[in-house]
Amino acid sequence: MSKIIAPIPPHSKNRIESISDEVGELHPILRRLFRAMGYQAVEYTHGPTEQGADFVLTDFDPRLKNNKYIGVIAKTSRILGNTVDIENQIIQCSSRRFIENGKKEVRISGIFVVTTKSISHNAERSIHEKYATQSVDFFDRDRLVELINEYMPDFWYDIPSDLGEYLTYLRVKNEQNDKALSIISNKEVDYIKQDVVKFDEDFYSNRSRHRIVKRELVDLESEILDHKFIFMEGNIGSGKSKLLRRLIAYYSSPDSYKKHDTIPIFSTFRELFDSYNCDINNLIRESLSGISDSVNIHDKKILIVIDGFDEKILGYEERAKILGHFRDQSDYGKKHVLIASRYLFTNSVSPNALKTAKRYEVAPLSTKQLIKYMESICKSFNVHNRLLEDIKKSHLMKDIPRSPIAAIILAQLLQETGQDLPSNLTELYSKYIELALGRWDMQKGIRSQKEYDIIENVLMHFASECVDNQIQVTTIAGFKALIHKYCSSRQLGISENEIFDLISERSDIIVVNNSVNEVLFKHRSFAEFLYAKHMIRNQNYNVDSSAFNVYWTNIHFFSFGILKDAPTQLRRLYGITPKNDSEKFLKSIYISDYLMAAYQTPYNLIEEGVELAAKSYGELYFSITENKSELLNNLPKMVLLYIFQLMFRNNYNYDFLKNALESAGINIASSNLDFSPYSLFFLDTALIEEDREGNFKMLMDACGTAVPTDLALAIRHETKNDKTTYDAVKKNNKRVQRIINNKDSVISLSKLYDIPIKDLSVKGKVR
């Protein structure tokens, strides 16, 4: 979205003109303004040794990759016909000078003449004629008002100077990060607003609830300050970080500050963990240390926004402890804590701290939203309409995640290549990274194969450094040291500086930010893909229990996707013994992703994986309801059943797995295990989307009238509004309805919806 600039407030020119001749009043304003305008450094040089310039600005040129230096001459008087004073300062500016406390000698290549009053046309013309070979720009009162209004609008508000400077700094840094990390730079493509929904466990809460209620959308900007502790989750590429940057942009604006009286602070979880020992109060003190006593911080609301809670390898217990610490800290004072993360906890397998948190989810794009966004991107990229129609009809639109990042990557691929569509997410990433690193340029004769291979290998090593050491960024010097380490043991025929320059050009996936001395991947998933590719290429890929740890799951997913045919790896995955019931549940969930990624594996192994997952789901649910596991026994039975079936349905409802679901049902039905009915129920729910007349056929054929009570009720919930269903299902629903009509039975059944499993002592079957 283009930047929205508010109208210039009335009397702003008078306010600028009223700035006194005192140095202490004008210079802090200019220092803030130039910082807000994005200059890399603003050095105050006013004084007896200023050599004509009150400030020296350092301006980085991204095209030439070097710095330019600009001298600022500041005045609070009119500049009319007599310009001798300014001319003398311009002459002094041409001398070489030292900056950075005498550490660096530079020469000024441009000059800004700034005044809070007016500048006559004759004065401008006279100076330009005398110094025609020099770059001299004039900023009078009117121009100064426009710049202040655009870059530091808080100046017009009654906001203390040091607080205004902090908000401006945060806003500018946030804008720079947003621009640097944006995968799509085309300004014609509108920002797609993600739907944020409330996390809700109140499913099947009573006998009248026979359908799923649509999730409630929320306006996070307006709701965020109504709660003290907020946890927001979303899938890879769902736009969590983008959403947080939008929130920071909103709350760092002067309008928002005046409206909410709230000071925002942003931190990554890694920074909070490594630098502040997860102490939010230390973060607040450090972040707001430059704000004077004129602002009573304790009287202000403080919004702490923490991104990437998942981007640290931690065990469940340690994560739970940290979340509890955050929640406890948010209880005191006027602090509001918002934490964003990829999905770490299944709906109810979550730490106690989240039981009292306000939980939200970044919802996947609807098919309509995804197509609309694709249309917007493709239109701006001039992608042919016929190709866009092919996309809408392709299986890829059904299989790729309904996320902004997937849509952007796909659209950019189409723009650059117009080639056939990728078949799945891994291939989508593979083709996109080939595009970003220049393989298709190489095919056009622009790049050599050698250069492409070197760039890819260096970035795979960088991805390994990031993932193994749990870091997101490194310094430019650190990145160059990595290049040196790679090159020192090889004869490549290309200099290290050339490699660095080539990688710097690959800005679609990598950011080399000279202004803050950082190198990082634009999105964590790029590092995860390259890490997986590096392991596969070097035959270092090993399937172990990390496949069920959220930090590593995407890497395992990409690894299976790169292999495609992975019988050995899947057998190892199946053979991993979970350490506890929680890991057993996670194993059953993640298996589906790995099966879909390794889609060229012999299908009998795919069937084996689906059967293993269905048995695990059934066995674990049965164990919990028999009070043999404490994993989720604080939930009512029907709530637990809904959560289990929903997760199994969402993870295994794929055309590719249909035959495996049916094969698993045949084997489980013949096994006659105690938990078999539950496994069959979960398998049936994954097949229910086909709208077939025989819904729940596998379960009903195996159990007949001996269907457990909870499953009988669930079948009725799922099929009550169906026009045609299997005869056995119709009979089941009639039996359940008779029981519901019996008041005594209703009281008994209500316990399944309202009383935690650990408090239930009676379990029965529908008679």
C-alpha positions in Angstrom: 0.0 0.0 0.0 1.2 3.5 -0.7 2.1 5.7 2.3 -0.8 7.8 3.4 0.2 11.4 4.4 -2.2 13.3 6.6 -3.2 16.9 5.6 -0.9 19.6 6.8 -2.4 21.0 10.1 -3.4 24.6 10.2 -1.0 27.1 11.7 1.9 24.7 11.0 3.8 27.5 9.1 3.4 29.8 12.1 4.8 27.1 14.4 7.8 26.6 12.2 8.5 30.4 12.0 8.1 30.7 15.7 11.2 28.6 16.4 13.6 30.9 18.1 17.2 31.6 17.0 18.4 29.5 19.9 20.4 26.5 18.6 18.9 24.2 21.2 15.4 24.5 19.7 15.9 24.1 15.9 18.8 21.6 15.8 17.0 18.7 17.7 14.1 19.1 15.3 16.3 18.8 12.3 18.2 15.8 13.8 15.0 14.0 14.3 13.8 14.9 10.8 16.9 13.7 9.0 16.8 10.4 11.0 13.2 10.0 10.1 14.0 10.6 6.4 16.2 7.5 6.5 19.7 8.9 6.4 22.1 6.3 7.6 23.8 8.6 10.1 23.1 12.1 11.3 26.2 13.7 13.0 25.8 16.9 14.8 28.9 19.1 14.1 27.7 22.6 15.2 30.4 24.5 17.1 33.7 26.3 16.7 35.1 23.5 14.5 32.0 22.8 12.4 33.6 23.9 9.1 30.4 25.4 7.8 28.0 22.5 8.5 25.7 22.2 11.5 25.2 18.5 10.5 26.8 15.9 8.3 24.4 13.4 6.8 25.6 10.0 5.7 23.5 8.7 2.7 24.0 5.2 1.4 23.5 4.8 -2.3 22.2 1.2 -2.9 23.1 1.3 -6.6 26.7 2.3 -6.2 27.0 0.6 -2.8 28.8 3.5 -1.2 28.2 6.4 1.1 27.7 10.1 0.2 28.0 12.9 2.7 25.8 16.0 2.9 26.5 19.1 4.9 23.5 20.9 6.4 23.5 24.7 7.0 20.7 25.6 9.4 19.2 29.1 9.7 16.3 30.7 11.6 16.3 33.9 9.6 15.1 35.0 6.1 17.6 34.4 3.3 17.4 37.4 1.0 19.8 39.3 -1.3 22.8 39.3 1.0 24.1 35.7 1.0 27.7 36.3 2.1 27.3 34.3 5.4 25.9 31.3 3.6 28.5 31.5 0.8 31.3 31.4 3.4 29.7 28.3 5.0 29.5 26.6 1.6 33.1 27.3 1.0 34.0 25.9 4.4 32.0 22.8 3.6 34.2 21.9 0.7 37.1 21.2 3.0 37.9 17.6 4.0 36.7 16.8 7.5 36.7 14.1 10.1 33.5 12.4 11.4 32.7 9.6 13.8 34.8 11.2 16.5 37.7 11.7 14.2 37.8 8.1 13.0 36.9 8.8 9.4 38.0 11.5 7.0 35.4 12.4 4.3 34.5 15.1 1.8 31.0 16.6 1.5 29.5 16.2 -1.9 26.2 17.9 -1.3 24.8 20.8 0.7 21.3 21.5 2.3 20.5 25.0 3.2 17.6 24.9 5.7 15.7 27.9 7.2 12.5 28.2 9.2 11.7 31.4 7.3 11.6 32.2 3.6 14.2 32.1 0.8 14.1 34.6 -2.0 14.3 33.5 -5.6 17.2 35.9 -6.2 19.2 34.4 -3.3 18.7 30.8 -4.6 19.7 31.9 -8.2 22.7 33.8 -7.0 24.1 30.8 -5.0 23.4 28.3 -7.7 25.3 30.5 -10.3 28.3 31.0 -8.0 28.5 27.3 -7.0 27.2 25.7 -10.3 29.5 22.7 -9.9 28.2 21.9 -6.4 24.9 20.3 -5.4 23.0 22.8 -3.2 19.4 22.3 -2.2 17.2 24.8 -0.4 14.6 24.0 2.2 12.4 27.0 3.2 9.6 27.1 5.7 7.0 25.6 3.3 9.2 22.7 2.3 10.2 22.1 5.9 6.5 21.9 6.9 5.9 19.3 4.1 8.9 17.2 5.2 8.0 17.3 8.9 4.4 16.4 8.1 5.5 13.4 6.0 8.3 12.1 8.2 7.6 13.2 11.8 3.9 14.2 12.1 4.1 13.8 15.8 5.8 17.2 15.8 2.3 18.8 15.4 1.0 17.0 18.5 1.6 17.8 22.1 3.9 14.8 22.4 7.2 15.3 24.4 10.2 15.7 22.1 12.0 12.6 23.3 8.9 10.4 23.2 8.2 11.7 19.7 11.7 10.9 18.6 11.3 7.3 19.9 8.0 6.9 18.1 9.6 8.3 14.9 12.6 6.0 15.2 10.4 3.0 15.8 8.1 3.9 12.9 11.0 4.5 10.4 12.8 1.3 11.5 9.6 -0.6 11.1 9.0 0.8 7.6 12.6 0.0 6.6 12.2 -3.6 7.8 8.9 -4.0 6.1 10.4 -2.8 2.8 13.5 -4.9 3.1 11.6 -8.1 4.1 8.8 -7.7 1.6 9.0 -10.5 -1.1 6.9 -8.4 -3.4 8.0 -4.8 -4.2 5.4 -3.9 -6.8 3.5 -0.9 -5.3 0.5 -1.6 -7.5 -0.3 -4.8 -5.5 -2.4 -4.0 -2.4 -1.6 -5.4 0.9 -3.9 -8.4 1.6 -5.4 -8.1 5.0 -5.2 -11.4 6.8 -8.3 -12.6 8.7 -7.7 -12.9 12.4 -10.1 -15.2 14.2 -10.6 -16.0 17.8 -9.3 -19.3 19.1 -12.4 -21.3 20.3 -12.6 -24.6 22.1 -16.3 -24.4 22.8 -17.3 -27.0 20.1 -20.2 -29.4 20.7 -20.7 -27.7 24.1 -24.3 -28.9 24.3 -26.7 -31.3 22.6 -28.2 -28.6 20.4 -25.0 -27.8 18.7 -24.9 -30.0 15.7 -23.0 -27.9 13.3 -19.7 -25.9 13.3 -20.2 -22.2 14.0 -18.2 -20.0 11.8 -15.2 -18.6 13.5 -15.5 -15.0 14.7 -13.3 -12.4 12.9 -11.7 -9.7 15.0 -10.1 -6.4 14.4 -6.8 -6.8 16.2 -6.0 -3.1 16.1 -9.1 -2.2 18.1 -9.2 -5.2 20.3 -5.6 -5.6 21.3 -5.6 -3.2 24.3 -8.6 -4.9 25.8 -6.5 -7.8 26.9 -3.3 -8.1 28.9 -1.8 -11.3 27.4 -2.4 -12.4 23.8 -1.0 -15.3 21.8 -1.4 -15.3 18.0 -0.7 -18.4 15.9 -0.4 -19.0 12.2 1.1 -21.3 9.6 4.2 -20.8 7.6 3.8 -17.8 5.3 0.5 -16.8 6.7 1.7 -13.2 7.3 2.2 -13.1 11.0 5.3 -10.9 10.9 3.7 -8.6 8.3 0.6 -8.3 10.5 2.8 -7.3 13.5 4.6 -4.7 11.4 1.3 -3.2 10.5 0.4 -3.1 14.2 3.6 -1.3 15.0 3.1 1.1 12.1 -0.4 1.9 13.6 0.6 2.2 17.2 3.8 4.3 16.5 1.8 6.9 14.7 1.1 10.2 16.6 -2.7 9.9 15.9 -2.7 6.4 17.6 -0.6 7.6 20.5 -3.0 10.5 21.2 -6.0 8.2 20.9 -4.7 5.2 23.0 -2.0 6.8 25.1 0.1 3.7 24.4 3.8 3.2 23.7 4.6 0.3 21.5 7.8 -1.8 21.7 8.8 -4.5 19.2 11.2 -7.4 19.9 11.9 -10.8 18.4 11.6 -13.7 20.9 15.2 -14.6 20.1 16.4 -11.1 21.1 14.3 -11.2 24.2 15.6 -14.6 25.1 19.3 -13.9 24.4 19.7 -10.3 25.4 17.0 -9.8 28.1 16.7 -13.3 29.7 13.0 -13.2 28.8 12.5 -10.3 31.2 9.9 -7.9 29.7 10.7 -5.2 32.3 14.3 -5.1 31.2 13.2 -4.8 27.6 11.0 -1.8 28.5 13.8 -0.1 30.4 16.3 -0.5 27.6 13.9 0.4 24.8 12.6 3.5 26.5 15.8 4.6 28.2 16.1 7.7 26.0 12.7 9.1 27.2 13.2 11.7 30.0 11.3 12.0 33.3 8.9 14.4 31.6 7.0 11.3 30.5 5.9 9.0 33.3 6.2 5.6 31.7 4.4 4.0 34.5 1.2 6.0 33.7 1.3 4.9 30.0 0.0 1.7 28.5 3.0 -0.3 27.1 2.3 -2.7 24.2 5.0 -5.3 23.8 4.9 -7.1 20.5 7.0 -10.3 20.3 7.6 -12.1 17.0 8.9 -15.6 16.4 8.2 -17.4 19.6 8.8 -20.7 17.7 12.2 -19.6 16.4 14.2 -21.1 19.3 14.8 -24.8 20.0 13.1 -25.3 23.3 11.4 -28.2 25.0 7.7 -28.1 26.0 8.4 -27.5 29.7 10.8 -24.6 29.0 8.3 -23.0 26.6 5.5 -23.4 29.1 7.7 -21.8 31.9 8.6 -18.8 29.7 4.9 -18.3 28.7 4.0 -18.4 32.3 6.7 -15.8 33.1 5.4 -13.5 30.3 1.8 -13.9 31.5 2.8 -13.1 35.1 4.7 -10.0 34.0 1.7 -8.7 32.0 -0.4 -8.9 35.2 1.4 -5.9 36.7 1.1 -2.3 35.6 -0.3 -1.3 32.2 1.6 -3.8 30.1 -0.1 -5.6 27.2 1.9 -8.5 25.7 1.3 -9.9 22.2 3.2 -13.0 21.1 3.2 -14.4 17.6 4.2 -17.9 16.7 3.8 -20.7 14.2 1.6 -23.4 15.6 3.4 -25.0 18.6 0.6 -26.6 20.5 -2.4 -28.6 19.4 -5.7 -27.0 20.3 -5.7 -28.0 23.9 -2.3 -29.5 24.4 -1.1 -26.2 25.6 0.6 -24.8 28.7 -1.5 -23.5 31.5 -0.4 -19.9 30.7 -2.4 -20.1 27.4 -5.5 -21.3 29.2 -5.9 -17.7 30.5 -4.5 -16.0 27.4 -6.5 -14.3 24.7 -5.7 -16.6 21.7 -6.1 -15.7 18.1 -5.2 -17.4 14.8 -4.2 -15.9 11.4 -6.7 -17.7 9.3 -5.7 -19.2 5.9 -6.9 -17.3 2.9 -10.1 -18.5 1.5 -10.0 -19.9 -2.0 -11.8 -16.7 -3.1 -9.2 -14.5 -1.3 -6.3 -16.5 -2.7 -7.6 -16.2 -6.3 -8.4 -12.5 -5.8 -4.8 -11.9 -4.6 -3.4 -13.9 -7.4 -5.4 -11.9 -9.9 -4.1 -8.7 -8.4 -0.4 -9.8 -8.5 -0.7 -11.3 -12.0 -2.4 -8.2 -13.3 0.5 -6.0 -12.0 3.0 -8.5 -13.5 1.2 -8.7 -16.8 0.7 -12.4 -16.5 -1.5 -13.7 -19.4 -5.2 -14.1 -18.4 -5.3 -17.6 -19.9 -2.5 -18.7 -17.7 -4.3 -17.3 -14.7 -7.4 -19.3 -15.6 -5.2 -22.4 -15.8 -4.0 -21.7 -12.3 -7.5 -21.5 -10.9 -8.3 -24.9 -12.3 -5.1 -26.6 -11.3 -4.6 -29.1 -8.5 -1.8 -26.8 -7.2 -4.4 -24.3 -6.0 -5.9 -27.0 -3.9 -2.6 -28.3 -2.6 -0.5 -25.3 -1.8 -1.0 -23.5 1.5 -3.6 -20.7 1.2 -1.1 -18.1 2.3 0.2 -14.8 0.9 3.7 -16.1 0.5 2.6 -19.0 -1.6 0.5 -16.7 -3.9 3.4 -14.2 -4.2 6.0 -16.9 -5.1 3.7 -18.6 -7.6 2.8 -15.2 -9.3 6.5 -14.2 -9.5 7.3 -17.6 -11.1 4.7 -17.1 -13.7 5.8 -13.6 -14.4 9.4 -14.6 -15.0 9.1 -17.9 -16.7 5.6 -18.7 -17.9 6.5 -22.3 -17.5 4.4 -25.2 -16.3 3.0 -24.9 -12.9 4.8 -26.6 -10.0 3.2 -29.8 -8.7 3.5 -29.1 -4.9 4.9 -26.7 -2.3 8.4 -28.1 -2.4 8.6 -27.8 -6.1 7.2 -24.3 -5.8 10.0 -23.3 -3.5 12.6 -25.1 -5.6 11.6 -23.3 -8.8 11.3 -19.9 -7.1 14.8 -20.1 -5.5 16.2 -21.1 -8.8 14.6 -18.0 -10.3 15.9 -15.8 -7.4 19.4 -17.1 -7.6 19.7 -16.7 -11.4 19.4 -20.2 -12.8 17.0 -19.1 -15.5 19.1 -16.0 -16.2 21.9 -18.5 -16.7 19.8 -20.3 -19.3 19.5 -17.0 -21.2 23.3 -16.7 -21.2 23.4 -14.0 -18.5 24.9 -16.1 -15.8 27.3 -19.0 -15.8 26.5 -22.4 -14.3 29.6 -21.9 -12.1 28.3 -18.6 -10.6 24.9 -20.1 -9.9 26.4 -23.1 -8.2 28.6 -21.0 -6.0 25.8 -18.6 -5.0 23.5 -21.6 -4.1 26.3 -23.4 -2.1 27.2 -20.3 -0.1 23.6 -19.6 0.7 23.1 -23.3 1.7 26.0 -22.9 4.1 24.5 -19.7 5.4 21.2 -21.4 5.9 22.9 -24.2 7.9 24.6 -21.6 10.1 21.3 -19.9 10.7 19.3 -23.1 11.5 22.0 -24.9 13.5 22.9 -21.9 15.6 19.3 -20.6 15.9 20.1 -17.2 14.5 18.2 -15.0 12.1 20.8 -12.4 11.0 24.5 -12.0 10.8 26.7 -9.0 10.2 28.1 -8.2 6.8 31.6 -9.0 8.1 30.3 -12.3 9.5 28.7 -13.2 6.1 31.9 -12.3 4.3 33.8 -14.5 6.7 31.4 -17.4 5.8 32.2 -16.7 2.1 35.9 -16.8 2.9 35.6 -20.1 4.8 33.8 -21.6 1.8 36.3 -20.3 -0.8 39.5 -20.8 1.2 39.4 -24.6 0.6 38.3 -24.4 -3.0 39.7 -23.1 -6.3 36.7 -21.4 -7.7 38.2 -18.9 -10.1 36.0 -16.0 -8.8 36.9 -13.6 -6.0 35.2 -13.4 -2.7 34.1 -9.9 -3.3 32.5 -10.9 -6.6 30.6 -13.7 -4.8 29.4 -11.2 -2.2 28.2 -8.8 -4.9 26.4 -11.5 -6.8 24.6 -12.6 -3.6 23.7 -9.0 -2.8 21.9 -8.9 -6.1 19.7 -11.9 -5.1 17.4 -9.6 -3.1 14.3 -11.7 -3.7 15.3 -14.1 -1.0 18.3 -12.5 0.8 18.6 -9.0 2.4 22.0 -7.3 2.6 21.2 -4.2 4.6 24.2 -1.9 4.7 22.4 0.7 6.7 22.1 -1.6 9.8 25.0 -3.9 8.9 22.8 -7.0 8.6 22.4 -10.0 6.3 19.4 -12.2 6.6 16.9 -14.3 4.6 13.7 -12.5 3.7 11.6 -15.4 5.1 12.6 -18.1 7.4 11.2 -20.7 5.0 13.9 -19.9 2.4 16.5 -20.9 5.0 14.6 -24.0 5.8 14.4 -25.1 2.2 18.1 -24.5 1.5 19.0 -26.3 4.7 17.0 -29.3 3.7 18.6 -29.2 0.2 22.0 -29.0 1.7 21.5 -32.1 3.9 20.1 -34.1 1.0 22.9 -33.1 -1.3 25.5 -34.0 1.3 23.7 -37.2 2.2 23.4 -36.0 5.8 19.7 -36.1 6.1 18.6 -38.2 9.1 15.0 -38.9 10.2 14.8 -38.7 14.0 12.5 -37.4 16.7 13.1 -33.8 15.7 10.6 -34.5 12.9 8.0 -33.9 15.7 9.6 -30.6 16.9 8.1 -27.5 15.4 11.5 -25.9 14.9 12.5 -28.7 12.5 9.2 -29.9 10.9 9.4 -27.6 7.9 13.0 -28.8 7.2 11.8 -32.4 7.4 8.9 -31.6 5.1 11.1 -30.0 2.5 13.6 -32.9 2.8 10.8 -35.4 2.1 9.6 -33.2 -0.8 13.1 -33.0 -2.3 13.5 -36.8 -2.1 9.9 -37.4 -3.3 10.6 -41.2 -3.3 11.6 -41.8 0.4 10.7 -45.4 1.5 13.8 -45.7 3.8 13.1 -42.4 5.5 9.4 -43.1 6.0 10.1 -46.5 7.5 12.5 -44.8 10.0 9.8 -42.2 10.7 7.2 -44.9 11.5 9.7 -46.7 13.7 10.4 -43.7 16.0 9.0 -44.5 19.5 7.3 -41.3 21.0 8.6 -40.4 24.4 5.1 -39.5 25.7 1.5 -39.1 24.7 2.0 -35.6 23.5 4.7 -36.6 21.1 2.6 -39.6 20.0 -0.2 -37.2 19.1 2.2 -34.8 17.2 3.7 -37.8 15.3 0.2 -38.7 14.1 -0.4 -35.1 13.0 2.9 -34.6 11.1 2.9 -37.9 9.3 0.3 -36.6 6.8 2.6 -33.7 5.8 5.5 -36.0 5.2 3.3 -38.5 3.2 2.1 -35.7 0.9 5.7 -34.4 0.4 7.1 -37.9 -0.4 4.3 -38.6 -2.9 6.4 -40.7 -5.2 7.1 -43.3 -2.5 5.5 -46.8 -3.2 1.9 -46.5 -2.2 1.9 -49.4 0.2 4.1 -47.3 2.5 1.7 -44.4 2.2 -1.1 -46.8 3.3 1.0 -48.0 6.2 1.5 -44.4 7.4 -2.2 -43.6 7.3 -3.0 -46.7 9.2 -0.4 -46.0 11.8 -1.8 -42.5 12.3 -5.4 -43.6 12.5 -4.5 -46.2 15.1 -2.5 -43.7 17.1 -5.4 -41.3 17.1 -7.9 -43.9 18.2 -5.6 -45.5 20.8 -4.7 -42.1 22.3 -8.3 -40.9 22.4 -9.5 -44.2 24.0 -6.7 -44.0 26.5 -7.6 -40.5 27.6 -11.3 -41.3 27.9 -10.5 -44.3 30.0 -8.5 -42.1 32.3 -5.3 -43.9 31.4 -3.7 -40.7 30.2 -3.7 -37.2 31.7 -2.8 -35.5 28.4 -6.2 -33.8 27.8 -8.4 -35.2 30.5 -9.3 -31.7 31.7 -11.6 -31.4 28.6 -15.2 -32.7 28.3 -15.4 -35.9 26.2 -17.2 -34.4 23.2 -14.9 -31.4 23.0 -11.9 -33.8 22.9 -13.6 -35.9 20.3 -14.3 -32.9 18.1 -10.7 -31.7 18.4 -9.3 -35.1 17.4 -11.6 -35.6 14.4 -11.1 -32.0 13.2 -7.3 -32.4 13.3 -7.4 -35.8 11.6 -9.8 -34.5 9.0 -7.8 -31.4 8.2 -4.5 -33.4 8.0 -5.7 -36.5 6.0 -8.5 -35.2 3.8 -6.6 -35.3 0.5 -7.4 -37.1 -2.8 -4.0 -38.6 -2.8 -4.7 -40.3 0.6 -8.2 -41.5 -0.2 -7.2 -45.1 -1.1 -4.9 -45.3 1.9 -7.8 -44.2 4.2 -10.0 -46.9 2.8 -7.3 -49.5 3.1 -6.5 -48.5 6.7 -10.2 -48.9 7.5 -10.4 -52.5 6.2 -7.3 -53.5 8.2 -8.4 -51.8 11.4 -12.0 -53.1 11.2 -10.6 -56.7 11.1 -8.2 -56.1 14.0 -11.0 -55.9 16.6 -8.9 -53.7 19.0 -10.6 -51.8 21.9 -9.9 -48.5 20.2 -10.8 -49.7 16.6 -14.2 -47.8 16.5 -12.5 -44.6 17.2 -9.8 -45.1 14.6 -12.6 -46.0 12.1 -14.5 -42.9 13.1 -11.5 -40.6 12.4 -10.9 -42.4 9.0 -14.6 -41.8 8.1 -14.4 -38.1 9.0 -11.5 -37.7 6.6 -13.6 -39.3 3.8 -16.8 -37.4 4.6 -16.0 -34.4 2.4 -16.7 -36.6 -0.7 -20.4 -36.2 0.1 -20.9 -40.0 -0.5 -24.1 -41.7 0.6 -22.1 -44.2 2.7 -20.7 -41.7 5.2 -19.5 -43.5 8.3 -19.9 -46.8 6.5 -16.7 -48.3 7.8 -17.6 -47.5 11.4 -21.3 -48.6 11.1 -20.4 -51.8 9.3 -17.9 -52.7 12.0 -19.9 -51.8 15.0 -23.6 -51.9 14.1 -25.7 -50.9 17.1 -22.7 -51.2 19.4 -21.3 -47.8 18.5 -19.9 -46.1 21.6 -22.1 -43.3 23.0 -19.8 -40.5 22.1 -19.4 -41.7 18.5 -23.1 -42.1 18.1 -23.7 -38.5 19.2 -20.9 -37.3 16.9 -22.3 -39.1 13.9 -25.7 -37.4 14.6 -24.0 -34.0 14.8 -22.2 -34.6 11.5 -25.1 -36.0 9.5 -28.2 -34.4 11.0 -28.7 -32.0 8.1 -27.8 -34.5 5.3 -30.6 -35.4 2.9 -29.3 -38.8 2.2 -27.1 -41.0 4.4 -26.3 -44.6 4.9 -29.2 -46.7 6.4 -27.2 -47.6 9.4 -26.5 -44.0 10.1 -30.2 -43.2 9.8 -31.0 -45.8 12.4 -28.2 -44.5 14.7 -29.6 -41.0 14.5 -33.1 -42.2 15.4 -31.8 -44.1 18.4 -29.9 -41.0 19.6 -33.0 -38.8 19.1 -35.1 -41.2 21.2 -32.5 -40.9 24.0 -32.4 -37.1 23.7 -36.2 -37.0 24.0 -35.9 -38.9 27.3 -35.2 -36.2 30.0 -33.3 -38.6 32.3 -31.0 -39.6 29.5 -30.4 -35.9 28.5 -29.1 -35.2 32.0 -26.7 -38.1 31.6 -25.6 -37.2 28.1 -25.0 -33.6 29.1 -22.1 -34.7 31.2 -20.2 -35.7 28.0 -20.4 -32.1 26.8 -19.8 -30.2 30.1 -17.8 -32.3 32.6 -14.1 -32.9 32.2 -13.1 -36.5 31.4 -11.1 -36.8 34.6 -14.3 -36.2 36.6 -16.4 -38.7 34.6 -16.9 -42.1 36.2 -19.6 -43.7 34.0 -19.2 -44.6 30.4 -22.0 -46.3 28.5 -23.2 -47.2 25.1 -26.4 -46.3 23.2 -29.0 -49.0 23.8 
